[in-house]
Each structure stands twice: as C-alpha cells, then as structure tokens.
Amino acid sequence: MQLKHFLNKLEKMYPVELQEKWDNCGFLVGRLENEVKKVLTTLDVTHEVIEYSIANNVNLIVSHHPIILDGMKSITSKTMHGDKVLKLIENKIAVISMHTNIDKHPEGLNDFLIQKLSGTKGKFLNSDRSSDVKLIINEKKLETKLENLLIKMKKSDEIYDYGIENQKLTVTLRSKDLKKSINMIQYLKEDEIQFEAFPYALGKEIGGLGNYFTIEKPLPLREYIEYVKKALDISILSVVAEDLDKIIKKVAIVSGSGGSLIKESYKKEIDLYISGDINYHVAQSAKDYGLAIVDIGHFESEVIFCELMAHKISTFFEGKVIQFGGKNPFLRM
C-alpha cells in the first residue's frame, strides 16, 4: 500500500481538522509515493524508537506526540531534534502523528480508556460543534484560477471539501470564513458571482476534549482507585481527595495533561477526575470544588495509544504492525 493511500485511510478515521490550533497532527516526514512495508505505533519518536525501526525494517512510524511541533528553523546534526529527523530521512522512515485529533475523536483515546474502565460509551466534557456552511456557486464557466484558489484555500484549512459537478461549484467551509472566502472568489471574477449559502450539520457534536461516564455500581473512592490500578495496569498513582470513602458515581477521564478541564468537570457534577500531569495549583482548585482527582500519569494515560492505533491500522493494512510502548521517563521510587 502506498503511503498516500495509508494516510488517506487513517485521516478518514481521525480527521486532522479535529486537532487543537497549536497542534501539528498528520503527515510529518516522508514521501507519499513510497510503499508502506512495516508499521510501528508508539507514543514518542525517540532515538530508541528510531534505532529499533531501523533494525527491524520499519518504514512508517505512527506516533501520538508529533516529532515536529514547534517551528524548526533548521534540520542538522547539531541538535538532538534535528539529528532524529535526519536519521528518519536517511533511512527512508516516514512519520505520521495522531495527537489531539485522536484525543478529541468520539472513538479516540479517551473513549478507549473508558472502554477499559467500564465498557460503556462516554460523553464529551468539552465538545466541538460543527459550524460548517455549504456554498453553491452557479457559474456558466469555471475558470482554472478559481479551482487553483480553492486548492490553496483548502491547504490553508479554510475549506473542508469542494467539488465541481454540472458547472456548479459546491464548497464546504467554516461559517466564520464565509465572508472572507466569498470575497476572495469574487476578486477573481469581473462579474459578481451568484451563490447560495446554507448551514451544514450546524451544531452537530463532532469531537471534544475529555470524556465522562456514570458507573453502573457506585463505589467508595478507595475501592475505585484499586479498580483503576488493576484495569490500567498501574501500580502507583497520585490522589487528591478529602474523603477516600466518598461514593463515586460520575467519572471524567482526560488523557495526557488534563488540568485545564477541572472547571468543566465541576459544572457537570463529576465525582472523580482521572488524568495526568496535575500540578499543585490545579489540585488545590479541585479540593475547593470538592472534586477528587486520580493522577495516573501522562505516560500511563496515553501509552495505550499504541494498542488502539495498531488495532485501527490492522483494519485496512495487511502488513505487520509493531507496538512500541517505550518507557516512562519518570522513575517511580
């Protein structure tokens, strides 16, 4: 399977458009025309992961954390980061990263965590809702300039999709960009373009950060903590709670660093908040809200990405898929 077809399948499952604005999901290293022979799923693209991939003839890494996130001004062996990217290129290893787009997906990482804890479907703590608008442009003749502009606009993430049929151009775009897009199209034409615009799936819940669910049989916090440790195979975790005998009915879970959604949990009357990287000030705020927290760790909350992604890839890729969880950089002592 060519990488471009592999990428198309994966991004249909987990659209890059779901990612947070600061993120850098999707195809980051490689050539789209190359054949995918062997895939490795991992949390981070470390030197260890790269060396393992080279030794085992892996030519595609699908990671959770993007190997390129902040702006890189150079790719040289002078920096550790640059050296990693160079090794990937030199060994013809491509990289695709699925980060906040899989975190926010209805069947993404948080949903997978809930499946391991309860076997039920959760609801979003903080949801994204569709604001798409369809724009139909009626033109007797469509100019090449117009089509080229649309391609550029799609690359700039203003347009989700477009098509031309029976001399009618249909564009699906975000409503906030409607006026800007129309102005850009009209600029190319001497005569004013006639168009129709109408909402498309307006307000539909399309994804969100964090999930929550209700426990079928409520338990005291101390018992539920033991259940969590067993279900997620975790031996040590941190707890913020005034009362370990508090009955837990409603649980929220946010993979990775979830301190920013404490207020959302309070609004939804959550009893227990499970996440990673909870800092001192967030913990104090949670106590003020009367919210119990179980910090399972950033690594522990996300390492299951390898399992989830390997399973998803196996539904369309017949080659070998290796799971490489790696090690938590923190030692528990």
C-alpha positions as CSV (number, residue, x, y, z in Angstrom):
1,M,0.0,0.0,0.0
2,Q,1.3,3.4,-0.9
3,L,1.8,5.9,1.9
4,K,-0.7,8.3,0.4
5,H,-3.4,5.7,0.5
6,F,-2.4,4.7,4.0
7,L,-2.6,8.3,5.1
8,N,-6.0,8.8,3.4
9,K,-7.4,5.8,5.3
10,L,-6.0,7.0,8.6
11,E,-7.2,10.6,8.3
12,K,-10.7,9.4,7.3
13,M,-10.8,7.6,10.7
14,Y,-9.3,10.6,12.6
15,P,-9.6,13.8,10.7
16,V,-6.7,16.3,11.2
17,E,-9.3,19.1,11.3
18,L,-10.2,18.0,14.8
19,Q,-6.7,18.9,16.2
20,E,-6.2,21.9,18.5
21,K,-4.9,25.1,16.9
22,W,-1.5,24.8,18.5
23,D,-1.0,21.1,17.4
24,N,0.7,19.6,14.4
25,C,-1.0,16.3,13.5
26,G,-0.8,14.3,10.3
27,F,1.9,13.5,7.8
28,L,5.2,15.0,9.0
29,V,8.1,13.1,7.4
30,G,8.5,11.1,4.2
31,R,7.4,10.6,0.6
32,L,3.7,9.9,-0.2
33,E,4.6,7.7,-3.2
34,N,6.6,5.2,-1.1
35,E,5.2,1.8,-0.3
36,V,4.4,1.1,3.4
37,K,6.0,-2.2,4.3
38,K,6.1,-2.4,8.1
39,V,4.5,0.0,10.7
40,L,5.4,0.8,14.2
41,T,3.0,2.6,16.6
42,T,4.5,4.5,19.5
43,L,3.9,7.3,21.9
44,D,7.1,9.3,21.1
45,V,9.6,9.3,18.3
46,T,12.7,8.8,20.4
47,H,16.2,7.8,19.4
48,E,15.4,4.3,20.8
49,V,12.3,4.1,18.6
50,I,14.2,5.2,15.5
51,E,17.0,2.7,16.1
52,Y,14.5,-0.1,16.7
53,S,12.7,0.9,13.5
54,I,16.0,0.8,11.5
55,A,16.9,-2.6,13.0
56,N,13.5,-4.1,12.2
57,N,13.0,-2.7,8.7
58,V,10.1,-0.4,9.8
59,N,9.5,2.3,7.2
60,L,6.5,4.0,8.8
61,I,6.1,5.3,12.4
62,V,2.7,6.3,13.6
63,S,3.2,8.3,16.8
64,H,0.9,10.1,19.3
65,H,3.2,13.0,20.0
66,P,4.3,14.9,16.9
67,I,8.0,14.8,16.2
68,I,7.7,18.3,14.7
69,L,5.6,20.6,16.8
70,D,7.3,24.0,17.3
71,G,8.8,25.7,14.3
72,M,12.1,24.1,13.3
73,K,14.4,26.7,11.7
74,S,17.0,24.1,10.6
75,I,17.4,20.3,10.4
76,T,21.0,19.5,11.2
77,S,23.0,17.1,13.4
78,K,23.9,20.0,15.6
79,T,20.7,19.5,17.6
80,M,19.2,16.3,19.1
81,H,15.9,17.0,17.4
82,G,17.5,17.7,14.0
83,D,19.6,14.6,14.3
84,K,16.4,12.5,14.8
85,V,14.7,13.9,11.8
86,L,17.9,13.4,9.7
87,K,18.0,9.7,10.7
88,L,14.4,9.2,9.7
89,I,15.0,10.8,6.3
90,E,18.3,9.0,5.7
91,N,16.7,5.6,6.5
92,K,13.5,6.4,4.5
93,I,11.3,6.1,7.5
94,A,8.1,8.2,7.3
95,V,6.2,9.6,10.3
96,I,2.5,10.3,10.8
97,S,1.4,11.7,14.1
98,M,-2.1,11.4,15.6
99,H,-2.3,13.7,18.6
100,T,-5.2,15.9,19.7
101,N,-7.2,14.8,16.7
102,I,-7.4,11.3,18.2
103,D,-7.8,12.7,21.7
104,K,-10.9,14.6,20.6
105,H,-12.4,11.9,18.4
106,P,-15.6,10.1,19.6
107,E,-13.7,6.8,19.1
108,G,-10.4,8.1,20.2
109,L,-8.0,7.8,23.1
110,N,-10.3,8.9,25.9
111,D,-13.1,6.6,24.6
112,F,-10.6,3.7,24.6
113,L,-9.7,4.5,28.2
114,I,-13.3,4.4,29.2
115,Q,-13.8,1.1,27.4
116,K,-11.0,-0.3,29.6
117,L,-12.6,1.1,32.7
118,S,-16.3,0.5,32.1
119,G,-17.0,-1.0,28.7
120,T,-19.5,1.9,28.1
121,K,-19.6,4.9,25.9
122,G,-18.9,8.3,27.5
123,K,-19.9,11.8,26.7
124,F,-17.6,14.8,26.0
125,L,-16.6,17.1,28.8
126,N,-15.9,20.0,26.4
127,S,-17.3,19.4,22.9
128,D,-16.5,20.9,19.5
129,R,-19.6,21.6,17.4
130,S,-19.8,21.8,13.6
131,S,-20.1,25.3,12.2
132,D,-19.8,24.2,8.5
133,V,-21.6,26.1,5.7
134,K,-22.1,24.9,2.2
135,L,-21.6,27.4,-0.5
136,I,-23.1,26.7,-4.0
137,I,-21.7,28.9,-6.8
138,N,-23.6,29.0,-10.1
139,E,-21.3,29.8,-13.0
140,K,-21.6,29.1,-16.7
141,K,-17.9,28.6,-16.9
142,L,-15.5,27.8,-14.1
143,E,-12.0,29.3,-14.5
144,T,-8.8,27.5,-13.7
145,K,-7.8,30.3,-11.4
146,L,-10.9,29.7,-9.3
147,E,-10.0,26.0,-8.9
148,N,-6.4,26.8,-8.0
149,L,-7.6,29.3,-5.4
150,L,-9.8,26.7,-3.8
151,I,-6.9,24.2,-3.6
152,K,-4.8,26.9,-1.9
153,M,-7.7,27.7,0.5
154,K,-8.2,24.0,1.3
155,K,-4.5,23.7,2.2
156,S,-4.8,26.7,4.5
157,D,-7.5,24.9,6.4
158,E,-10.4,27.3,5.5
159,I,-12.2,24.8,3.3
160,Y,-13.1,21.2,4.3
161,D,-14.1,20.0,0.9
162,Y,-15.1,21.1,-2.6
163,G,-16.4,19.6,-5.8
164,I,-17.4,20.6,-9.3
165,E,-20.4,19.0,-11.0
166,N,-22.7,20.2,-13.8
167,Q,-20.9,23.6,-13.8
168,K,-21.8,24.1,-10.1
169,L,-19.2,24.5,-7.5
170,T,-20.0,23.2,-4.0
171,V,-17.7,24.3,-1.2
172,T,-18.0,23.2,2.4
173,L,-16.3,25.7,4.8
174,R,-16.4,27.1,8.3
175,S,-19.0,29.8,8.7
176,K,-16.6,32.3,10.2
177,D,-14.6,32.2,7.0
178,L,-17.6,32.5,4.7
179,K,-17.4,36.3,4.0
180,K,-13.6,36.1,3.5
181,S,-13.9,33.1,1.1
182,I,-16.6,34.8,-1.0
183,N,-14.6,38.0,-1.2
184,M,-11.6,36.0,-2.4
185,I,-13.6,34.2,-5.1
186,Q,-15.3,37.4,-6.2
187,Y,-12.0,39.1,-6.6
188,L,-11.1,36.8,-9.4
189,K,-14.2,37.5,-11.4
190,E,-15.1,40.6,-13.3
191,D,-18.8,40.0,-12.7
192,E,-20.3,39.3,-9.3
193,I,-20.7,35.6,-8.5
194,Q,-24.1,34.3,-7.7
195,F,-24.2,31.9,-4.8
196,E,-26.3,30.2,-2.2
197,A,-25.1,29.6,1.3
198,F,-26.8,27.4,3.9
199,P,-25.8,25.7,7.2
200,Y,-24.4,22.1,7.0
201,A,-24.6,19.9,10.1
202,L,-24.7,23.2,12.2
203,G,-24.3,22.5,15.9
204,K,-23.5,18.8,15.4
205,E,-21.1,17.4,18.1
206,I,-18.0,16.3,16.2
207,G,-15.5,15.8,18.9
208,G,-14.2,17.1,22.2
209,L,-11.5,17.1,24.9
210,G,-12.2,14.7,27.8
211,N,-15.0,12.2,28.4
212,Y,-17.1,11.3,31.3
213,F,-19.4,8.4,32.2
214,T,-21.6,7.1,35.0
215,I,-20.5,4.0,37.0
216,E,-23.2,1.2,36.9
217,K,-22.5,0.3,40.5
218,P,-21.1,3.3,42.5
219,L,-18.1,2.5,44.7
220,P,-16.2,4.3,47.5
221,L,-13.2,6.2,46.2
222,R,-10.6,3.9,47.8
223,E,-12.2,0.8,46.1
224,Y,-12.5,2.5,42.8
225,I,-8.8,3.5,42.9
226,E,-7.8,-0.1,43.2
227,Y,-10.1,-1.0,40.3
228,V,-8.4,1.7,38.1
229,K,-4.9,0.4,39.0
230,K,-5.9,-3.1,38.0
231,A,-7.8,-2.1,34.8
232,L,-5.0,0.1,33.5
233,D,-2.1,-2.0,35.0
234,I,-0.8,0.9,37.1
235,S,1.0,0.2,40.4
236,I,1.5,3.8,41.7
237,L,-0.7,6.9,41.2
238,S,-1.4,10.2,43.0
239,V,-4.7,11.1,44.7
240,V,-6.3,14.4,45.6
241,A,-9.3,13.8,48.0
242,E,-10.7,14.9,51.3
243,D,-12.5,11.7,51.8
244,L,-11.4,8.3,50.5
245,D,-14.8,6.9,51.4
246,K,-16.6,9.3,49.1
247,I,-19.0,7.4,46.8
248,I,-18.0,7.7,43.2
249,K,-20.8,7.7,40.6
250,K,-19.7,10.0,37.8
251,V,-16.1,9.8,36.4
252,A,-14.3,12.1,33.9
253,I,-11.1,11.0,32.1
254,V,-8.7,13.1,30.1
255,S,-5.6,11.5,28.6
256,G,-2.3,13.4,28.8
257,S,-2.2,16.7,30.7
258,G,-5.8,17.4,31.7
259,G,-5.6,20.1,34.3
260,S,-7.4,22.7,32.1
261,L,-10.8,20.9,32.3
262,I,-11.3,20.9,36.1
263,K,-13.9,23.6,35.8
264,E,-15.8,21.7,33.1
265,S,-15.9,18.7,35.4
266,Y,-17.2,20.8,38.3
267,K,-20.0,22.1,36.1
268,K,-21.0,18.6,35.1
269,E,-21.0,17.4,38.8
270,I,-18.2,14.9,38.3
271,D,-17.2,13.0,41.4
272,L,-13.8,11.8,40.2
273,Y,-11.4,13.2,37.6
274,I,-8.8,10.9,36.1
275,S,-5.9,12.4,34.2
276,G,-2.1,13.1,34.2
277,D,0.3,16.0,34.9
278,I,-1.9,17.5,37.6
279,N,0.0,20.3,39.2
280,Y,-0.2,21.8,42.7
281,H,-2.5,24.7,41.9
282,V,-4.9,22.5,39.9
283,A,-5.0,20.1,42.8
284,Q,-5.8,22.9,45.2
285,S,-8.6,24.2,43.0
286,A,-10.0,20.7,42.8
287,K,-10.2,20.5,46.6
288,D,-12.0,23.8,46.6
289,Y,-14.5,22.4,44.1
290,G,-14.9,19.2,46.2
291,L,-13.6,17.2,43.2
292,A,-11.5,14.1,43.8
293,I,-8.6,13.5,41.4
294,V,-6.6,10.5,40.5
295,D,-3.4,11.4,38.6
296,I,-2.4,8.2,36.7
297,G,0.5,9.9,34.9
298,H,0.9,11.4,31.4
299,F,2.7,8.3,30.1
300,E,0.3,5.8,31.7
301,S,-2.8,7.6,30.3
302,E,-1.5,7.7,26.8
303,V,0.6,4.6,26.2
304,I,-2.5,2.7,25.2
305,F,-2.4,4.7,22.0
306,C,0.0,2.1,20.6
307,E,-2.7,-0.7,21.1
308,L,-5.6,1.4,19.8
309,M,-3.7,2.6,16.7
310,A,-2.3,-0.8,15.9
311,H,-5.9,-2.2,16.0
312,K,-7.2,0.6,13.8
313,I,-4.4,0.2,11.3
314,S,-5.0,-3.5,11.1
315,T,-8.5,-2.9,9.7
316,F,-7.1,-1.6,6.4
317,F,-3.4,-2.6,6.3
318,E,-2.4,-6.2,5.8
319,G,1.3,-5.8,6.6
320,K,3.0,-6.2,10.0
321,V,2.2,-3.6,12.8
322,I,4.5,-3.4,15.8
323,Q,3.5,-1.8,19.1
324,F,6.4,0.0,20.8
325,G,5.2,1.5,24.1
326,G,8.6,2.5,25.4
327,K,9.3,3.5,28.9
328,N,8.1,6.3,31.2
329,P,10.9,8.8,31.6
330,F,10.0,9.2,35.2
331,L,11.1,6.5,37.7
332,R,8.6,5.7,40.5
333,M,10.6,5.3,43.7
